[in-house]
């Protein structure tokens, strides 16, 4: 018998989009449907496992489980005889608007375009049956309700339209959606009951901190029709209330992801090197200067070759305090490896995860040599990105250490998670390490501290408005390096062969050191064309170009004069930053184009005196 061909999937999404934009719980418009992507318990098919122990351990800690696996999203099987594979999706919302337009005149003689509002159960073969028995196509209603814990459900339209009228909410007359003007203003949209005449503007549901849509009942339709859970505020412990959500709005879904760069483990080699000479030479060391002095002895120099004095001193302090291996943040492990490694790291193999070489700094001009202490050309790197959850209304991004807080609110990807979706990207990059002493001296300057207070005031206004007491100010070194990174991405994209949107950044700030990693990565081999490595060989030219770009913005003096706490502009996380100078594609920025100020990098037309790179040195 001739085998039946498998039915084609309703839609296709790239694997990288699954963990960023269209993951579990995200709403997607297909050609003929609106659906919500199913949770991990509704994913079927062969999955390729991705191994990255450092990331898996952190994800397991965040999710509160003992062990977690990471798999690439399943792909559709091409074999017609194979079982159906892929990701299930569910029809959502389940209220529809008929594609028939009539006019209705209100008591105050205003005319409205009106269309029937119909629940799923009233449709006949997916269409609206009019009074004349004509089947009319329908489209999903634009509005749903959700809460800050990620729960989402259909609005109870009967309750909404009748709750402020004298008619009992048990009325089940035909509902109509009345619209006037362009239909984009909530005050011009009304829900009307044909049977009892009750009518209510949709703008009532947009009142801040309102309770019009009722308490959230913990609906999680992406996990299944019965996957309810109690919904309470993590701050007050009281029930959360639903908010109006426009289905196609940008705040309906924010994926929570963690990423790591696969690096060789330098700790094991460092511990072994220190152990060789600790008892005889290093156990009484009191500072990194002592380590430097002991290196004059041949045996110590041979054992510690390839490791910096700071890295050795950190290991000595750990041994002297009797502490075991401390849990390090994602970025701390990466920068320690990059700073403490020898001139060459990893294996130069076609399928290798990491290979890098340090570049000599002899050609750097005084402007840069007094601030940069290492440049590493990363010929190959592997980035692994895993999704741990998602939020609605407001994003919850990793902090400056690359970590997600354990107590941050997030919606679950599965009822009982045993694995999470992940992807791996391969690419190349260039790492620039900045002298720790130079940055610490810069931060102590009065003009820098004054600018820091201005940025902090803007952050505090933003923090209060967003009701995010757990948010932390990243600090001036981070904002300065982040702003420099954006200028550098713009500068190098003109020559490296990659579009600016395909170059990503990773900012390192902490006790270990300060640095910027610019890299590119893609699921295939397109991220390893060699362009960024060539840029790194003459990075001094591009850094100088980037600094020149930052001195003047096409929107100056308005851009340079911006005050972060200005409530009229509502750009509380920006200093001198706008689309004309610092803002880049959000796929490139690790902070969503926030915490930027070029006045900390170079002198602007305002002349604040808070720049890291002095104006006289640029000229």
MIDREN-891493 format. One line per 2 residues: number of its first residue (from 1); their letters; for each residue x, z, y of C-alpha. Coordinates in Angstrom, 3 decimals. Example, Ala and Ser with C-alpha at 12.3 -4.5 7.8 and 13.67 -1.06 7.14 Angstrom:
// MIDREN-891493
1 = AS = 12.300/7.800/-4.500  13.670/7.140/-1.060
This chain:
// MIDREN-891493
1 = XX = 0.000/0.000/0.000  1.127/-0.745/3.499
3 = XX = 2.094/2.525/5.169  0.383/3.442/8.393
5 = XX = 2.599/3.485/11.445  2.874/6.781/13.225
7 = XX = 0.932/7.250/16.417  3.146/7.016/19.454
9 = XX = 3.731/10.232/21.407  1.624/10.788/24.512
11 = XX = 4.731/10.891/26.671  8.507/11.128/26.635
13 = XX = 10.803/13.543/28.477  14.600/13.703/28.486
15 = XX = 16.137/16.690/26.709  17.830/17.876/29.891
17 = XX = 14.463/17.882/31.696  12.895/20.020/28.996
19 = XX = 14.969/23.068/29.932  14.856/22.512/33.674
21 = XX = 11.610/20.968/34.899  9.214/20.426/32.000
23 = XX = 9.879/23.345/29.666  7.337/25.592/27.884
25 = XX = 4.562/26.547/30.300  5.121/23.633/32.686
27 = XX = 2.234/21.354/33.643  2.827/17.632/33.237
29 = XX = 0.685/14.695/34.339  0.564/12.041/31.624
31 = XX = -1.075/8.652/32.244  -4.450/9.808/30.938
33 = XX = -4.101/13.581/30.674  -2.858/16.699/32.333
35 = XX = -1.156/18.954/29.810  0.815/22.154/29.598
37 = XX = 3.977/21.994/27.481  3.690/24.135/24.359
39 = XX = 5.872/27.148/23.658  8.697/27.168/21.135
41 = XX = 6.219/28.095/18.386  4.712/24.618/18.843
43 = XX = 7.958/22.619/18.607  8.411/20.646/15.404
45 = XX = 11.179/18.556/13.876  14.878/18.653/13.190
47 = XX = 16.842/20.563/15.780  20.571/20.348/16.321
49 = XX = 22.157/23.765/16.665  24.437/24.434/19.624
51 = XX = 27.134/27.083/19.310  28.441/29.091/22.240
53 = XX = 28.895/32.749/21.325  29.378/34.039/24.855
55 = XX = 26.121/32.502/26.082  24.159/33.439/22.951
57 = XX = 25.188/37.091/23.275  24.045/37.243/26.888
59 = XX = 20.715/35.525/26.132  20.061/37.975/23.291
61 = XX = 20.725/40.895/25.647  18.323/39.519/28.260
63 = XX = 15.553/38.909/25.720  16.084/42.287/24.058
65 = XX = 16.735/40.907/20.583  19.598/41.500/18.178
67 = XX = 20.527/37.888/17.614  19.491/34.554/19.041
69 = XX = 20.192/30.946/18.115  20.360/27.950/20.442
71 = XX = 19.026/24.513/19.536  18.711/21.216/21.347
73 = XX = 15.057/20.188/21.916  13.696/18.156/18.976
75 = XX = 13.501/14.400/19.206  10.872/12.117/17.722
77 = XX = 11.739/10.797/14.265  12.099/7.022/14.124
79 = XX = 11.377/6.856/10.393  7.658/6.026/9.951
81 = XX = 7.592/7.965/6.666  9.005/11.140/8.215
83 = XX = 6.834/14.039/9.273  5.695/14.067/12.881
85 = XX = 8.196/15.768/15.170  8.427/16.596/18.823
87 = XX = 6.844/19.048/21.253  3.139/19.812/21.265
89 = XX = 1.242/19.978/24.530  -2.248/21.278/25.293
91 = XX = -4.871/19.895/27.648  -4.793/21.949/30.841
93 = XX = -6.672/22.528/33.031  -9.997/22.281/31.214
95 = XX = -12.094/21.664/34.333  -12.475/18.109/35.608
97 = XX = -13.757/16.156/38.565  -15.821/13.024/37.899
99 = XX = -14.539/9.796/39.432  -17.748/9.123/41.313
101 = XX = -18.011/9.667/45.018  -21.251/10.549/46.758
103 = XX = -21.950/11.967/50.196  -23.576/15.274/50.988
105 = XX = -24.689/16.523/54.402  -24.258/20.213/55.165
107 = XX = -26.835/22.254/57.127  -24.689/21.826/60.251
109 = XX = -24.938/18.028/59.855  -21.362/17.458/58.648
111 = XX = -20.865/14.837/55.964  -18.720/15.531/52.915
113 = XX = -17.485/13.439/50.026  -18.722/15.185/46.913
115 = XX = -17.906/14.891/43.215  -19.205/16.743/40.145
117 = XX = -17.015/19.601/38.857  -17.370/19.770/35.062
119 = XX = -15.952/22.037/32.328  -14.438/20.555/29.160
121 = XX = -17.450/21.520/27.053  -19.840/19.451/29.169
123 = XX = -17.938/16.183/28.717  -19.217/13.507/26.350
125 = XX = -16.333/11.801/24.554  -14.059/12.789/27.393
127 = XX = -16.327/11.453/30.141  -19.005/12.742/32.510
129 = XX = -22.555/11.713/31.624  -24.441/11.102/34.860
131 = XX = -28.198/11.478/35.431  -28.526/7.765/34.684
133 = XX = -26.745/8.261/31.318  -23.710/6.398/32.563
135 = XX = -20.329/7.550/31.277  -17.962/8.141/34.180
137 = XX = -14.186/8.796/33.886  -12.898/12.186/34.929
139 = XX = -9.584/13.574/36.236  -8.276/17.156/35.961
141 = XX = -9.119/19.413/38.871  -6.212/19.999/41.247
143 = XX = -6.521/23.781/41.380  -5.763/26.524/38.860
145 = XX = -4.993/30.236/39.103  -1.806/32.071/38.152
147 = XX = 0.035/35.331/38.742  3.631/36.232/39.554
149 = XX = 4.255/37.168/35.896  3.839/33.513/34.919
151 = XX = 0.351/33.728/33.397  -1.944/30.813/34.170
153 = XX = -5.566/29.906/33.527  -8.532/27.948/34.806
155 = XX = -10.364/29.312/37.817  -13.769/30.745/36.901
157 = XX = -15.568/28.390/39.260  -19.009/29.869/38.572
159 = XX = -17.773/33.337/39.512  -15.924/32.007/42.549
161 = XX = -18.851/30.168/44.103  -21.407/32.922/43.432
163 = XX = -19.377/36.098/44.086  -20.155/36.215/47.823
165 = XX = -23.789/35.114/47.562  -27.018/36.948/46.760
167 = XX = -27.464/34.879/43.608  -26.328/36.303/40.306
169 = XX = -23.055/34.880/38.989  -24.936/34.065/35.783
171 = XX = -26.239/30.927/37.465  -24.880/27.876/35.620
173 = XX = -26.078/25.043/37.802  -24.122/21.842/38.301
175 = XX = -21.086/22.468/40.514  -19.858/20.012/43.127
177 = XX = -16.548/19.746/44.954  -17.173/18.877/48.600
179 = XX = -14.227/17.461/50.570  -13.848/16.367/54.159
181 = XX = -11.013/14.632/55.984  -7.924/13.892/53.888
183 = XX = -8.790/16.627/51.361  -5.420/18.346/51.862
185 = XX = -6.677/21.248/53.957  -8.309/24.123/52.072
187 = XX = -10.743/24.810/54.915  -12.219/21.336/54.337
189 = XX = -12.795/21.868/50.594  -15.921/23.649/49.335
191 = XX = -17.356/24.448/45.918  -21.142/24.140/45.807
193 = XX = -23.781/25.017/43.219  -26.571/22.468/43.067
195 = XX = -29.076/24.843/41.436  -29.000/27.834/43.784
197 = XX = -27.307/26.353/46.841  -24.389/28.809/46.841
199 = XX = -21.358/27.353/48.611  -17.896/28.711/49.287
201 = XX = -14.737/27.348/50.960  -11.631/27.163/48.816
203 = XX = -9.675/28.671/51.698  -11.130/32.066/50.705
205 = XX = -8.798/31.989/47.683  -5.712/31.540/49.877
207 = XX = -5.968/34.864/51.733  -2.630/36.711/51.307
209 = XX = -2.891/39.667/48.886  -6.535/38.756/48.334
211 = XX = -8.435/39.612/45.184  -10.921/36.756/45.333
213 = XX = -9.893/35.246/41.996  -9.964/38.572/40.175
215 = XX = -7.462/40.377/37.991  -5.120/38.385/35.808
217 = XX = -6.082/38.631/32.144  -2.670/37.609/30.835
219 = XX = -3.522/34.078/29.669  -0.595/32.178/28.152
221 = XX = -2.106/28.814/27.133  1.319/27.324/26.329
223 = XX = 1.642/29.778/23.414  -1.887/29.278/22.114
225 = XX = -5.518/29.982/23.018  -5.361/33.638/21.915
227 = XX = -1.894/34.522/23.234  -2.993/37.130/25.761
229 = XX = -0.887/40.029/26.975  -1.484/42.869/29.459
231 = XX = -0.603/41.864/33.008  0.700/44.571/35.319
233 = XX = 3.035/44.591/38.290  6.642/45.465/37.470
235 = XX = 6.895/47.197/40.843  3.661/49.214/41.129
237 = XX = 2.496/49.331/37.511  -0.986/48.250/38.643
239 = XX = -2.847/45.131/37.458  -1.773/41.851/39.001
241 = XX = -4.331/39.607/40.696  -4.588/35.857/40.355
243 = XX = -3.444/33.513/43.110  -4.541/29.980/43.870
245 = XX = -2.066/27.400/42.588  -2.122/23.674/43.290
247 = XX = -1.359/21.999/39.985  1.110/19.463/41.390
249 = XX = 2.843/21.864/43.798  6.583/22.520/43.534
251 = XX = 6.095/26.270/43.025  4.181/25.980/39.748
253 = XX = 7.292/26.246/37.570  10.814/27.567/38.007
255 = XX = 12.942/27.452/34.884  15.301/30.382/34.301
257 = XX = 18.528/29.093/32.817  21.983/30.456/32.113
259 = XX = 25.067/28.282/31.810  28.647/28.840/30.706
261 = XX = 31.768/26.720/30.646  33.297/26.736/27.153
263 = XX = 36.818/28.103/27.632  39.616/29.276/25.355
265 = XX = 39.603/33.067/24.946  42.536/34.272/27.023
267 = XX = 41.853/37.989/26.431  43.074/37.937/22.855
269 = XX = 46.338/36.231/23.780  46.802/38.534/26.796
271 = XX = 46.224/41.684/24.736  48.713/40.494/22.121
273 = XX = 51.329/39.736/24.792  50.974/43.128/26.513
275 = XX = 51.055/44.988/23.192  54.496/43.545/22.458
277 = XX = 56.115/45.313/25.424  53.621/48.028/26.396
279 = XX = 55.223/51.012/24.669  58.754/50.274/25.797
281 = XX = 58.254/48.929/29.305  54.706/48.942/30.703
283 = XX = 52.891/52.126/29.737  53.986/53.946/32.921
285 = XX = 53.339/51.064/35.336  51.364/52.041/38.443
287 = XX = 50.732/48.693/40.120  51.194/44.952/39.744
289 = XX = 54.480/45.375/41.631  55.790/47.377/38.698
291 = XX = 54.797/44.535/36.387  56.668/42.087/38.594
293 = XX = 59.746/44.280/38.506  59.663/44.660/34.727
295 = XX = 59.507/40.874/34.351  63.181/40.761/35.338
297 = XX = 63.953/41.995/31.833  64.289/39.122/29.412
299 = XX = 62.138/40.619/26.665  59.243/41.328/29.068
301 = XX = 59.541/37.912/30.694  59.392/36.163/27.313
303 = XX = 56.357/38.175/26.163  54.353/37.766/29.372
305 = XX = 55.182/34.142/30.037  52.124/32.225/31.198
307 = XX = 50.176/35.305/32.393  49.864/36.388/36.024
309 = XX = 50.912/39.847/37.211  47.308/40.656/38.175
311 = XX = 45.963/39.800/34.711  48.684/41.863/33.025
313 = XX = 48.049/44.805/35.354  44.305/44.685/34.598
315 = XX = 45.052/44.889/30.875  47.490/47.771/31.435
317 = XX = 44.845/49.704/33.382  42.377/49.163/30.552
319 = XX = 44.850/50.555/28.025  45.848/53.480/30.253
321 = XX = 42.217/54.525/30.739  41.529/54.392/27.016
323 = XX = 38.581/52.044/27.550  37.496/49.582/24.942
325 = XX = 36.658/45.963/25.684  34.266/46.035/28.615
327 = XX = 31.381/43.646/28.938  32.325/41.009/31.471
329 = XX = 30.040/38.764/33.464  29.804/35.072/32.648
331 = XX = 31.856/33.957/35.626  34.390/36.766/35.353
333 = XX = 35.469/35.551/31.927  35.800/32.006/33.243
335 = XX = 37.914/32.792/36.312  40.134/35.212/34.381
337 = XX = 40.859/32.460/31.895  41.558/29.911/34.619
339 = XX = 43.833/32.245/36.593  45.756/33.852/33.745
341 = XX = 46.313/30.766/31.636  49.586/28.857/31.286
343 = XX = 50.259/25.474/32.876  48.310/23.693/30.148
345 = XX = 45.113/24.899/28.479  43.172/23.623/25.514
347 = XX = 43.793/20.589/23.361  43.948/17.033/24.645
349 = XX = 41.634/15.661/21.963  38.770/13.140/22.435
351 = XX = 36.206/15.609/21.084  37.783/18.729/22.574
353 = XX = 35.727/21.253/24.535  38.325/22.054/27.167
355 = XX = 41.609/20.633/28.378  43.209/21.333/31.748
357 = XX = 46.569/21.175/33.478  47.760/23.044/36.560
359 = XX = 48.893/20.927/39.496  52.014/21.613/41.542
361 = XX = 51.348/22.865/45.074  54.533/21.647/46.744
363 = XX = 52.744/18.852/48.626  50.149/21.108/50.282
365 = XX = 50.259/21.343/54.099  50.721/24.812/55.677
367 = XX = 46.979/24.974/56.469  46.183/24.964/52.739
369 = XX = 49.328/26.433/51.165  48.712/29.712/53.022
371 = XX = 45.242/29.973/51.480  45.358/28.242/48.069
373 = XX = 47.341/29.663/45.163  46.329/27.387/42.292
375 = XX = 44.806/23.967/41.590  43.790/23.080/38.048
377 = XX = 42.801/19.596/36.952  40.166/19.941/34.233
379 = XX = 40.322/16.745/32.177  37.631/17.853/29.746
381 = XX = 35.039/20.584/29.864  31.869/21.498/28.031
383 = XX = 28.952/23.202/29.749  26.179/24.792/27.701
385 = XX = 22.861/25.531/29.436  20.118/27.621/27.826
387 = XX = 16.627/28.457/29.060  15.506/32.080/28.713
389 = XX = 12.138/31.963/30.511  10.409/30.807/33.676
391 = XX = 8.612/32.072/36.752  5.906/30.802/39.069
393 = XX = 5.590/30.982/42.866  9.182/32.183/43.397
395 = XX = 12.413/31.283/41.565  14.638/33.938/40.012
397 = XX = 18.102/32.407/39.935  21.265/33.900/38.445
399 = XX = 23.299/36.064/40.805  26.743/35.155/42.121
401 = XX = 28.277/36.333/38.826  26.122/33.856/36.886
403 = XX = 23.943/36.625/35.458  20.168/37.086/35.265
405 = XX = 18.972/40.635/35.813  17.505/42.309/32.741
407 = XX = 14.464/43.612/34.651  13.567/40.380/36.467
409 = XX = 10.036/39.162/35.816  9.838/36.126/33.572
411 = XX = 7.283/34.464/31.317  8.094/34.172/27.614
413 = XX = 8.924/30.917/25.843  7.680/32.208/22.480
415 = XX = 5.635/35.094/21.121  8.586/36.419/19.083
417 = XX = 11.707/34.540/20.233  14.323/33.828/17.591
419 = XX = 15.891/30.850/19.359  15.995/29.228/22.785
421 = XX = 16.318/25.586/23.878  19.743/24.533/25.095
423 = XX = 21.727/21.428/25.955  25.436/20.738/26.215
425 = XX = 27.060/18.553/28.845  30.579/17.188/28.757
427 = XX = 32.506/16.288/31.851  35.560/16.876/34.011
429 = XX = 36.392/18.772/37.149  38.861/20.357/39.530
431 = XX = 39.330/24.092/40.110  40.723/25.507/43.366
433 = XX = 41.824/29.136/43.511  42.150/30.835/46.898
435 = XX = 44.583/33.606/47.738  42.881/36.942/47.404
437 = XX = 44.845/38.562/50.218  44.041/35.749/52.648
439 = XX = 40.280/36.138/52.090  40.391/39.940/52.291
441 = XX = 42.315/39.801/55.565  39.831/37.286/56.954
443 = XX = 36.803/39.472/56.080  38.264/42.394/58.061
445 = XX = 38.288/40.464/61.351  35.748/41.766/63.953
447 = XX = 34.244/38.318/64.607  33.705/37.768/60.888
449 = XX = 32.039/41.153/60.449  29.786/40.457/63.448
451 = XX = 28.709/37.149/61.915  28.167/38.942/58.628
453 = XX = 25.711/41.339/60.265  23.736/38.390/61.649
455 = XX = 23.531/36.794/58.199  22.583/40.153/56.669
457 = XX = 19.693/40.575/59.122  18.324/37.189/58.103
459 = XX = 18.662/38.145/54.435  16.775/41.409/55.003
461 = XX = 13.894/39.566/56.701  13.744/37.127/53.763
463 = XX = 13.929/39.985/51.263  11.020/41.797/52.920
465 = XX = 8.843/38.680/53.161  9.420/37.748/49.524
467 = XX = 8.964/41.359/48.321  12.223/41.192/46.341
469 = XX = 13.816/44.644/46.673  16.158/43.896/43.765
471 = XX = 17.800/40.932/45.546  21.391/41.488/46.708
473 = XX = 23.299/40.002/49.617  26.108/37.876/48.116
475 = XX = 28.739/38.745/50.708  30.755/36.720/53.213
477 = XX = 33.437/35.385/50.804  30.718/33.830/48.668
479 = XX = 28.901/32.241/51.625  32.195/30.859/52.979
481 = XX = 33.302/29.356/49.652  29.792/28.073/48.961
483 = XX = 29.702/26.285/52.318  33.194/24.841/51.776
485 = XX = 32.092/23.626/48.339  29.190/21.670/49.861
487 = XX = 31.478/20.057/52.428  33.956/19.161/49.685
489 = XX = 31.272/17.636/47.439  30.208/15.376/50.309
491 = XX = 33.806/14.396/51.003  34.910/13.623/47.430
493 = XX = 31.735/11.763/46.428  32.769/8.929/48.730
495 = XX = 35.792/8.130/46.561  35.477/9.657/43.082
497 = XX = 32.988/7.169/41.618  30.199/9.724/41.141
499 = XX = 27.171/10.166/43.339  27.097/13.462/45.235
501 = XX = 23.994/14.490/43.248  25.941/14.278/39.956
503 = XX = 28.726/16.646/41.077  27.996/20.322/40.476
505 = XX = 29.587/23.477/41.798  30.538/26.861/40.423
507 = XX = 31.619/29.538/42.899  33.757/32.484/41.757
509 = XX = 33.884/35.656/43.835  34.994/39.062/42.590
511 = XX = 37.815/41.517/42.031  39.580/39.045/39.752
513 = XX = 39.854/36.335/42.378  38.156/33.631/44.411
515 = XX = 37.687/30.000/43.489  35.598/26.831/43.455
517 = XX = 35.020/24.632/40.420  33.612/21.182/41.115
519 = XX = 32.635/19.397/37.939  30.398/16.721/36.566
521 = XX = 28.671/16.685/33.221  26.142/14.629/31.313
523 = XX = 24.794/14.632/27.740  26.798/11.486/26.948
525 = XX = 30.265/10.274/27.864  29.396/9.211/31.424
527 = XX = 30.714/12.500/32.794  34.307/11.851/31.716
529 = XX = 35.279/8.801/33.764  38.306/10.490/35.300
531 = XX = 37.241/10.321/38.937  37.303/14.037/39.719
533 = XX = 40.693/14.540/38.081  42.152/11.813/40.290
535 = XX = 40.555/13.499/43.297  42.270/16.742/42.319
537 = XX = 45.678/15.074/42.458  45.185/14.565/46.193
539 = XX = 42.711/17.341/46.901  44.563/18.302/50.109
541 = XX = 43.385/15.071/51.747  39.766/15.678/50.762
543 = XX = 39.873/19.333/51.829  41.100/18.276/55.263
545 = XX = 38.330/15.663/55.426  35.745/18.271/54.407
547 = XX = 36.906/20.634/57.147  36.630/17.863/59.714
549 = XX = 33.079/17.141/58.512  32.146/20.771/59.057
551 = XX = 33.308/20.997/62.650  30.469/18.916/64.078
553 = XX = 26.914/18.330/62.843  24.629/15.549/64.051
555 = XX = 22.102/18.269/64.898  24.495/20.315/67.037
557 = XX = 24.164/22.359/69.157  20.774/23.279/67.587
559 = XX = 22.306/23.697/64.128  25.266/25.779/65.307
561 = XX = 23.043/28.026/67.452  20.586/28.871/64.668
563 = XX = 19.968/32.593/64.221  19.286/33.591/60.596
565 = XX = 16.608/36.166/61.528  14.612/33.700/63.666
567 = XX = 11.040/34.052/62.365  9.939/30.800/64.014
569 = XX = 12.360/28.632/62.046  12.057/30.633/58.790
571 = XX = 15.540/29.678/57.580  16.609/33.217/56.885
573 = XX = 19.370/32.374/54.373  21.096/29.812/56.587
575 = XX = 23.606/30.233/59.358  24.910/27.004/60.852
577 = XX = 23.512/24.800/58.099  21.017/21.954/57.941
579 = XX = 20.415/18.572/56.298  22.874/16.985/58.711
581 = XX = 25.876/18.990/57.493  25.669/21.343/54.510
583 = XX = 22.490/20.772/52.515  23.024/18.628/49.415
585 = XX = 21.020/17.692/46.313  19.636/20.847/44.722
587 = XX = 20.820/19.636/41.319  24.368/20.081/42.640
589 = XX = 23.940/23.511/44.229  23.975/26.690/42.167
591 = XX = 21.912/28.580/44.771  19.213/26.066/45.697
593 = XX = 20.820/25.265/49.086  20.729/28.882/50.209
595 = XX = 23.447/31.194/51.591  25.238/28.580/53.687
597 = XX = 27.065/28.823/57.019  29.778/26.393/58.131
599 = XX = 30.717/28.752/60.975  32.521/30.821/58.330
601 = XX = 34.574/27.797/57.262  35.588/26.064/60.505
603 = XX = 34.957/26.537/64.209  31.674/25.028/65.410
605 = XX = 30.578/24.168/68.949  29.420/27.783/69.313
607 = XX = 32.989/29.068/69.002  32.138/32.281/67.150
609 = XX = 35.707/32.835/65.955  34.587/33.699/62.404
611 = XX = 36.158/30.685/60.674  38.460/30.992/57.640
613 = XX = 40.385/27.846/58.600  41.607/28.289/62.181
615 = XX = 40.931/25.484/64.630  44.520/25.199/65.886
617 = XX = 45.748/24.659/62.339  43.352/21.713/61.857
619 = X = 44.484/19.870/64.963
